[in-house]
Amino acid sequence: MVLFCPTSFSVKFSRLFGYNNGIGFSVRFTPYDRKSFSKGAVVKFDYIISNQGNGYSTTTGKFTCRTPGLYLFLLTVVSDTNWGYAIIVKNKDEINLALTTLEHNTNKKRYESGSTSALLTLKVGDEVWVKSGTHTSYEWHCNFNGLLISE
């Protein structure tokens, strides 16, 4: 239950595992805002919940590693489009994807979510970001989190 509280994600995660280096971020879209991205675009989360170490940039939409080590990244996407996916990318390598699918056998507006995670070893200068896999509109509930768990 502690892991899903985005307001203090990195602090609670660090305490839970006994590692408190102060490097981590939690970002999402501006509340009540809906964002559309074309296929292959960098998904730029513009609302910072936490950015300890200032590694995440709302301008580029990317996390840049300043301290080498083992990082945990978590991504959740929410959409009401037919189907879509977003991909965690390290430098130019696609790592994992979060998929949303929507059943169209109903007249009700529905939202679907998909989540993924990645445990990555990073060097100084490595970049991690989210890429839109399809032309998709994302709801503001989407979030992207990263935390250094071991140097």
Secondary structure, DSSP 8 states (H G I E B T S, - for coil): -GGG-GGGHHHHHHHHTT-----EEEEE--TT--EEE-TT-B----EEEEEETS-B-TTT-EEE-SS-EEEEEEEEEEE-SSEEEEEEEETTEEEEEEEEE---S-SS---EEEEEEEEEEE-TT-EEEEEESSSEEE-TT-EEEEEEEE-
